[in-house]
Amino acid sequence: MCVIAIDAQILSHFPKNSMADIPQFTVTISPFGDHIAVMPEEMETMTASGIVIPDTAKGDKSTVGVVIAVGNGEGQDEDEKNPSKYFTVGDKVVFGKYAGEDIELTTKEGKKKEVKFLSMDSIRAKIS
């Protein structure tokens, strides 16, 4: 078993999520096989004077996100490749900075949101 320590100060930059925070998209997402759809969280930094700098202005990519859809492992050789055994919608996860494929989806409110499709191997940890 591998234990990864994540600094609480780093996690404080990410808001606490709940199922209510996951937006409703105009399409239904159903990942295949061992894939997981994750919505990266926006990481904000506040300067000493109180100015909030969003992650898009800094050019940094978030490596923490919320699971919004999970594949059922169908078509995989090993039972361990079934992500639904390990992840549920609403779980907060850590993933590689450049892992997966990025797509942009539209919410029912008309806002654009980035969604990453990751294989189960790209998930580094589950945060609870």
Backbone bond lengths (Angstrom), bond angles and torsions (degrees), N, CA, C in turn:
res aa  C-N    CA-C-N  psi(-1)  N-CA   C-N-CA  omega(-1)  CA-C   N-CA-C  phi
1 M - - - 1.448 - - 1.523 109.11 -
2 C 1.292 117.09 133.80 1.458 122.88 -179.47 1.520 108.81 -106.33
3 V 1.311 117.37 130.89 1.452 121.66 178.53 1.515 108.24 -111.21
4 I 1.316 116.47 127.93 1.454 121.55 179.76 1.514 107.62 -112.26
5 A 1.321 116.37 124.27 1.459 120.95 177.38 1.522 108.73 -92.24
6 I 1.313 116.37 126.78 1.451 121.48 178.07 1.518 107.28 -116.34
7 D 1.310 115.68 126.50 1.452 121.87 -177.58 1.530 110.03 -60.38
8 A 1.330 116.38 131.54 1.466 121.43 179.72 1.523 111.05 -62.25
9 Q 1.331 117.07 -30.02 1.454 120.76 178.31 1.529 110.85 -65.15
10 I 1.335 117.31 -37.87 1.465 121.07 177.10 1.524 109.71 -65.48
11 L 1.334 116.88 -45.74 1.466 120.05 -178.90 1.515 112.73 -66.61
12 S 1.338 118.12 -23.87 1.466 120.24 -179.26 1.524 111.54 -66.73
13 H 1.345 117.50 -18.23 1.462 120.87 177.50 1.525 111.98 -75.35
14 F 1.319 116.89 -14.65 1.457 121.18 -177.86 1.523 109.35 -105.42
15 P 1.330 117.86 131.96 1.461 119.96 179.35 1.521 111.80 -68.34
16 K 1.329 116.54 152.19 1.462 121.68 174.88 1.526 107.39 -73.74
17 N 1.315 116.74 131.20 1.463 120.83 -178.27 1.520 110.95 -105.84
18 S 1.299 114.02 154.45 1.452 121.70 171.39 1.518 106.52 -136.84
19 M 1.302 116.38 171.82 1.462 119.76 179.75 1.529 110.89 -57.82
20 A 1.341 117.66 -30.82 1.459 121.13 -179.36 1.530 111.38 -67.77
21 D 1.348 117.68 -22.86 1.463 121.61 -178.77 1.521 112.92 -80.58
22 I 1.316 118.30 -12.56 1.459 121.16 -179.51 1.525 108.09 -80.70
23 P 1.338 116.86 120.12 1.465 118.78 -176.29 1.521 112.48 -71.13
24 Q 1.300 115.63 157.02 1.454 122.65 173.42 1.524 107.36 -89.26
25 F 1.333 116.47 124.54 1.452 120.74 -178.90 1.524 110.56 -94.68
26 T 1.331 115.45 162.54 1.467 120.20 179.84 1.521 111.71 -76.53
27 V 1.346 117.35 -10.44 1.455 122.82 177.73 1.525 108.86 -125.10
28 T 1.326 116.07 160.62 1.455 121.67 175.21 1.523 108.68 -96.19
29 I 1.321 116.34 133.33 1.464 121.39 -178.79 1.515 108.53 -104.81
30 S 1.334 116.92 124.52 1.464 122.75 177.94 1.527 109.09 -134.19
31 P 1.337 117.90 88.85 1.469 119.79 -179.43 1.529 111.80 -63.27
32 F 1.331 115.93 148.49 1.464 122.08 176.95 1.518 110.46 -94.11
33 G 1.329 115.50 156.50 1.460 122.41 171.86 1.511 114.34 54.86
34 D 1.344 115.54 -126.97 1.461 120.26 -176.00 1.530 112.10 -96.24
35 H 1.324 117.38 21.01 1.459 120.62 -177.36 1.532 112.62 -88.97
36 I 1.319 113.76 151.97 1.464 122.56 -177.68 1.527 107.06 -133.46
37 A 1.327 117.47 134.34 1.464 121.80 174.82 1.526 107.77 -94.89
38 V 1.335 115.56 125.55 1.463 121.78 -177.07 1.517 108.99 -126.35
39 M 1.323 116.72 135.24 1.453 121.92 174.43 1.527 107.44 -99.25
40 P 1.357 117.41 108.63 1.460 119.66 179.98 1.523 110.82 -60.51
41 E 1.327 114.76 141.35 1.464 119.58 177.90 1.511 109.99 -83.35
42 E 1.299 115.35 148.51 1.452 120.18 177.89 1.522 108.26 -81.81
43 M 1.330 114.94 126.22 1.451 120.83 -178.87 1.520 107.94 -100.25
44 E 1.327 116.15 117.38 1.455 120.70 -179.05 1.524 109.51 -107.01
45 T 1.317 115.47 145.92 1.447 121.39 174.98 1.518 107.38 -121.09
46 M 1.325 116.13 136.42 1.458 119.99 178.42 1.526 108.72 -109.08
47 T 1.316 116.22 129.38 1.456 120.60 178.09 1.525 109.15 -75.36
48 A 1.327 116.44 169.28 1.467 121.63 179.64 1.526 111.36 -60.09
49 S 1.339 117.08 -28.80 1.465 120.08 -179.92 1.528 112.64 -87.00
50 G 1.354 117.50 0.46 1.455 120.56 175.22 1.515 115.14 95.79
51 I 1.315 117.88 7.03 1.463 120.94 178.88 1.520 108.52 -81.29
52 V 1.330 116.38 129.13 1.465 121.90 179.85 1.519 108.86 -90.65
53 I 1.340 116.01 125.38 1.460 122.05 178.76 1.528 107.86 -109.83
54 P 1.345 118.60 112.52 1.473 120.12 179.55 1.514 111.22 -70.63
55 D 1.327 116.44 159.75 1.465 121.26 -178.84 1.522 112.35 -62.02
56 T 1.328 117.88 -27.60 1.457 120.30 -179.20 1.527 111.37 -68.46
57 A 1.314 117.66 -29.82 1.467 121.02 179.32 1.525 110.87 -74.92
58 K 1.324 117.05 -29.03 1.462 120.72 -178.92 1.518 111.85 -85.92
59 G 1.322 117.91 -18.84 1.448 121.30 -178.64 1.523 113.33 84.02
60 D 1.326 117.59 0.54 1.465 120.86 178.76 1.516 110.29 -79.92
61 K 1.323 115.48 144.04 1.458 120.79 174.90 1.518 108.49 -98.26
62 S 1.298 116.49 137.41 1.458 121.14 177.38 1.521 109.68 -70.48
63 T 1.315 116.49 144.32 1.464 121.39 175.83 1.519 110.75 -116.88
64 V 1.325 116.29 12.93 1.459 122.08 176.17 1.520 107.21 -123.62
65 G 1.336 116.09 137.48 1.453 119.10 -179.78 1.511 111.80 -155.16
66 V 1.319 114.88 176.81 1.458 122.70 -178.76 1.514 109.36 -112.99
67 V 1.323 116.35 131.50 1.460 122.05 178.67 1.526 108.81 -68.83
68 I 1.339 115.94 126.66 1.467 119.05 178.48 1.521 112.73 -114.13
69 A 1.344 117.43 -14.21 1.470 121.25 175.20 1.527 108.37 -161.62
70 V 1.338 115.57 147.10 1.462 121.43 -175.31 1.526 109.49 -130.60
71 G 1.338 116.20 133.76 1.459 121.04 174.26 1.516 110.36 -70.65
72 N 1.330 116.81 164.00 1.472 120.50 -177.19 1.522 112.79 -100.62
73 G 1.334 117.55 5.78 1.464 120.73 178.69 1.510 114.29 77.78
74 E 1.312 117.90 3.72 1.462 121.58 -177.97 1.523 110.60 -61.09
75 G 1.313 115.80 135.18 1.449 121.54 179.45 1.518 114.10 88.36
76 Q 1.320 117.47 -0.14 1.461 121.51 179.23 1.523 109.51 -91.13
77 D 1.328 116.52 146.33 1.459 121.05 -178.99 1.521 112.80 -73.13
78 E 1.328 116.42 -40.11 1.457 120.52 -174.56 1.526 110.70 -100.26
79 D 1.327 115.78 146.41 1.462 120.34 177.02 1.523 110.85 -67.71
80 E 1.354 117.49 -25.94 1.462 121.34 -179.13 1.524 112.37 -69.05
81 K 1.325 117.85 -14.85 1.459 121.93 -179.11 1.531 112.75 -88.04
82 N 1.318 117.32 16.34 1.459 121.55 177.94 1.521 108.41 -96.05
83 P 1.344 118.28 100.93 1.461 120.30 -175.91 1.524 113.90 -64.58
84 S 1.328 117.92 -22.99 1.467 119.39 -179.12 1.528 111.84 -68.64
85 K 1.347 117.05 -14.65 1.468 120.15 174.82 1.526 111.35 -75.87
86 Y 1.332 117.10 -23.11 1.462 121.69 -172.45 1.526 114.19 -115.04
87 F 1.331 117.62 -26.21 1.464 121.30 -173.81 1.525 111.03 -128.22
88 T 1.322 115.13 146.76 1.462 121.73 173.24 1.527 108.39 -130.43
89 V 1.306 116.27 160.19 1.460 121.21 177.51 1.531 108.16 -58.95
90 G 1.324 115.21 131.75 1.465 121.23 -179.34 1.515 113.51 102.82
91 D 1.341 118.08 -13.69 1.469 120.89 177.38 1.527 109.45 -65.75
92 K 1.331 115.87 142.43 1.461 121.35 174.28 1.518 107.56 -96.71
93 V 1.342 117.06 129.56 1.459 121.36 -175.30 1.531 111.01 -131.00
94 V 1.339 114.37 158.33 1.461 122.86 173.61 1.527 107.10 -108.48
95 F 1.334 117.00 135.08 1.459 120.76 -179.07 1.522 109.08 -137.90
96 G 1.328 115.97 167.75 1.463 121.46 179.58 1.514 112.03 -64.29
97 K 1.319 116.18 145.58 1.465 122.15 -175.83 1.526 112.99 -56.61
98 Y 1.327 117.30 -40.42 1.466 120.48 -177.18 1.527 111.85 -112.51
99 A 1.311 117.67 20.22 1.465 122.22 -177.48 1.527 111.42 -76.67
100 G 1.324 115.22 151.49 1.457 121.79 171.08 1.518 115.45 75.02
101 E 1.321 113.59 -174.91 1.461 121.69 177.67 1.516 108.78 -112.69
102 D 1.318 116.17 136.47 1.461 122.04 179.08 1.520 109.86 -96.81
103 I 1.314 115.52 135.37 1.460 120.50 170.54 1.521 107.14 -133.47
104 E 1.309 116.08 163.12 1.453 121.15 178.07 1.526 108.28 -115.39
105 L 1.322 116.14 125.65 1.460 121.31 178.71 1.516 109.45 -116.71
106 T 1.315 115.82 155.63 1.453 121.97 179.26 1.520 109.50 -103.12
107 T 1.336 115.57 133.54 1.467 120.18 176.45 1.520 109.08 -81.06
108 K 1.309 116.17 168.18 1.471 120.77 178.64 1.520 111.55 -65.01
109 E 1.351 116.58 -19.45 1.470 121.50 176.47 1.525 111.58 -85.14
110 G 1.348 117.21 -3.68 1.449 121.56 178.03 1.521 114.62 91.62
111 K 1.326 118.47 5.31 1.471 121.44 179.56 1.525 109.71 -86.40
112 K 1.326 116.01 144.80 1.463 122.21 176.11 1.523 108.94 -87.87
113 K 1.336 117.08 133.43 1.466 122.80 178.84 1.521 108.96 -130.49
114 E 1.336 116.00 139.21 1.456 121.11 175.16 1.523 109.10 -79.62
115 V 1.321 116.43 136.04 1.460 122.86 175.63 1.523 107.10 -129.90
116 K 1.328 116.33 135.69 1.465 122.21 178.20 1.516 108.65 -107.81
117 F 1.327 116.32 136.90 1.455 121.14 171.10 1.520 106.76 -103.39
118 L 1.323 116.47 116.32 1.455 123.43 -175.50 1.513 110.35 -118.40
119 S 1.332 116.30 144.78 1.460 118.69 169.28 1.529 106.59 -79.65
120 M 1.304 116.29 159.50 1.461 120.36 -177.03 1.529 111.28 -59.18
121 D 1.338 117.70 -30.61 1.460 122.11 179.46 1.525 112.51 -66.54
122 S 1.328 117.73 -19.91 1.477 121.56 -178.68 1.518 112.72 -82.23
123 I 1.323 117.18 -15.12 1.470 120.77 179.31 1.515 108.02 -80.01
124 R 1.325 116.85 124.69 1.470 121.66 -177.25 1.527 112.29 -91.93
125 A 1.339 117.44 -33.71 1.471 120.22 -177.06 1.523 109.61 -163.54
126 K 1.318 114.64 158.08 1.462 122.25 171.86 1.525 106.70 -108.89
127 I 1.320 117.06 130.58 1.456 121.85 -178.33 1.516 108.79 -99.91
128 S 1.324 115.65 129.20 1.473 118.21 177.28 1.512 110.72 -128.44
